[in-house]
């Protein structure tokens, strides 16, 4: 029972940054833009949140600054893909490389080869030993952000415009919807949530920054969005599945029964689960109609 509770507790913690960043990617992709800059945006959010938390002596200020940095990264993607019309794959990968390299450069200058400092970080609510003892951002992700995004995409005029642009920008333009503005908004709002997901790693889980802080979670989020078929709740479910697999991996790795299993196999377990889920449930998926398609008014 104790091990089961430990796995469930770890599941919720690990899933939190994936929920934020994954839902940010849902927003951007529903507008027809694939944001491969998500890995770099999460990295930027983690680093900027860490710096701001230390400089301002407040984890919450660090989170806010990280969201603003994420929104700026989303606006950069908008400039490249919407205004300039750069290929979305090239723009996204280039953005990730740029942001990761810039953060690493500043981090190395700041640390001068020493260990990363500790900054103020969030505390868990309701104690840290029970499943309900989670960070405030975990409750925010699951019980506020996810329901609000689901409602906005499904039941509001803004959500209708976003989905229309993602399905047929020509028809949306003819109906008076500004395709560039809608995509810019989707990218900046989605980028803010990606930055928040990255900041969770530094100002909630660790209170410090390391060069491998994100460890491919951005790419995992892209897989989760496809797994979830660009819908909010299946994407959240995919994040929880990944979190459960990582929590299970941590417990199995310390169990004497499985002591002979190579540690590298345990580390790969969550990613194997995601790939397997994507293969099983991602086949025959229907992409948004304007997915990866740039739009210029004739």
Secondary structure, DSSP 4 states (H G I P E B T S, - for coil): -HHHHHHHHHHHHHHHHHHHHHHHHHHHHHTT---TTHHHHHHHHHHHHHHHHHHHT-HHHHHHHHHHHHHHHHHHHHIIIIII---HHHHHHHHHHHHHHHHHHHHHHHHTTSPPPP---PPBSS-SSSTT--BHHHHHIIIIIHHHHHHHHHHSHHHHHHHHHHH-HHHHHHTT--HHHHHHHHHHHHHHHHHHHHHHIIIIIISS--TTSSTTHHHHHHHHHHHTTT-HHHHHHHHHHHHHHHHHHHHHHT-GGGTTS-HHHHHHHHHHHHHHHHHHHSTTPPPPTTTT------
